[in-house]
Amino acid sequence: MLDLLPFLFLVVLVPAPLLAVVVLAVRLRDAVRRGGVGGLAARGRVVWRGGAGRPVWPALIGVAVGVAALTVVLERSYLVTVANGPRWGFDVALLTMVLGLLAVVGYAGLACLAATAVAQARGFGAGTVAGLLVVVAVAAGAASAHLPLRAVYLAEPGAFPAVGNLGGGDLLVPFDVFFAGLVWALPWPVLGAAFGARVRTTGRRHAVRDMWQLLLDLATSDLPENRSAWGAALRAELAAIDVPAERRGFAMSGAWAALRCGWPRGVWVGVAGVAVLVAGGSFAASRWSLAHDRGGVLVFWMAVPSALLFAVALVTAWRTRSFGSGLRVGAVAGLAALVAVLAVGVPEAVVWAHRQAGYLSTGDAVPPSWQAAVGDVLRPEFLVAMIVFWAMSAAGGAALGLAFGRPRADVPGGLAAEGGR
């Protein structure tokens, strides 16, 4: 099963950076064609002012302060609870690590949204700068809270909890993994800025009036083709509303309607296919590992569904030319995959316990009872780890699918050329 790890990292880590590099190369080529190499420096200064000017930099300060406060709370909670893991039946350090990676996914989404909003008003370059600064603000806020704690830990390790499976100097490793994971967030501001740098048919920038307009824009601007005209009508109607409370209510109801009605045809076939393949593959992997005295199927649970969700999200986004549709279908398919994993994993865990082969997840030890074997399948750190890898894969697949799709004439914008796909 460990042979699947390189494939897992290939599916999870490669798509977004690869696409971001392509986007940046195309944008840079276009900039050189328009203004020559000599104009890049002047253009860079303009982009920086647009990406870091008001209201961006006050928001960045707020992000850094908020992340610092959240980091303090999480680190103190971790230190209080980490020694109780064996008594609670799960690994607190591992759960903290995967929760940190889940936070990376959330911060990547925040940076992507910031890049989209700024790019709508000030262009691709300014949006990219703003989004990347959000990632920097997150890293700075977390580091401002974490580094003093690490310094105290290195100076007086005896004052901290002792955990059996964490060696000297390893107690705070889950938070170090969070900082390394932030590298995954770096491409998403580029992709968000490319999506936000749309140009109206009149050629004017599509400025963001308030957060309610941004919410409705994000929910409706990349609907499937058969719903794109309806989405444009919603955005036009919101533009005619001036009362803040009415704008908020209309934007939220419109966004919810867009999320509910933006499902492409045949979506349930793909979702059912993912569930069947994950269930059948889990059963086959379990029995094969059991027959050959191999480790458990945890790596299979992370790698194979990740590949399937990547493919489903990519195909859906390519067919509908919609990142949102690809991501929504990937989320539903992920829920189906989780049900399949549990439906097969629980009885198979009992089989492994009965044959004294070890735990189904990793193959380690011998469960003292079938209840302990089933509880191992339901361990929160394993479930969250699967969700993190699956979410990363679905997001990468949806982004690539949108990039591969042909541009839609009625909705300018996307991931390749200036102001368009």
URZICOR-V389449 format. One line per field, one symbol per residue. ss: DSSP state (H for helix, E for strand, C for the rest). phi: phi as a letter, one per 30 degrees, with the letter a starting at -180 (. if undefined). psi: psi as a letter, one per 40 degrees, with the letter a starting at -180 (. if undefined). A space follows every 50 residues. Layout:
ss = ???
phi = ???
psi = ???
This chain:
ss = CHHHHHHHHHHHHHHHHHHHHHHHHHHHHHHHHHHCHHHHHHHHHHHHHH HHCCCHHHHHHHHHHHHHHHHHHHHHHHHHHHHHHHHHCCCHHHHHHHHH HHHHHHHHHHHHHHHHHHHHHHCHHHHHHHHHHHHHHHHHHHHHHHHHHH HHHHHCHHHCCCCCCCCCCCCCHHHHHHHHHHHHHHHHHHHHHHHHCCEC CCCCECCCCCHHHHHHHHHHCCCCHHHHHHHHHHHHHHHCCCCHHHHHHH HHHHHHHHHHHCCCCCHHHHHHHHHHHHHHHHHHHHHHHHHCCCCCCHHH HHHHHHHHHHHHHHHHHHHHCCHHHHHHHHHHHHHHHHHHHHHHHHHHHH HHHHCCCCCCCCCCCCCCCHHHHHHHHCCHHHHHHHHHHHHHHHHHHHHH HHHHCCCCCCCCCCCCCCCCC
phi = .ddddeddddddcdedddddddedddddddddddbidddddddddddddd dcdddddddddddddddddddeddddddddcddceeddjbcddddddddd dddeddddddddddddddddcbjdddddddddddddddddddddcddddd dddddbdddcdcbeccddiceceedddeddddedddddddddddddddbd ddjddcdcdaddddededdcdbdeedcdddddddddddddccdedddddd ddddddddddcddddidddddddddddddddddddddddddchcddcdde ddddeedddedddddddddchbddddddddddddddddddeddddddddd dddddhcjdddbidhbedaddddddddcdddddddddddddddddddddd dddddddcddbdklbbddiad
psi = deeeddddddddddddddddddddddddddddddeiddeddddddddddd deiifdddddddddddddddddddddddddedeedddeeihddddddddd dddddddddddddddddddddeiddddddddddddddddddddddddddd dddddgdeeiihhdehaheededdddddddddddedddddddddddfihi deeiigihdidddddddddeefiideeddddddddddddehdhddddddd ddddddddddefhiiedddddddddddddddddddddddddefiiaeddd dddddddddddddddddddefhdddddddddddddddddddddddddddd ddddefeaiddeeiahhdiddddddddehddddddddddddddddddddd ddddiiihdegiibecihei.
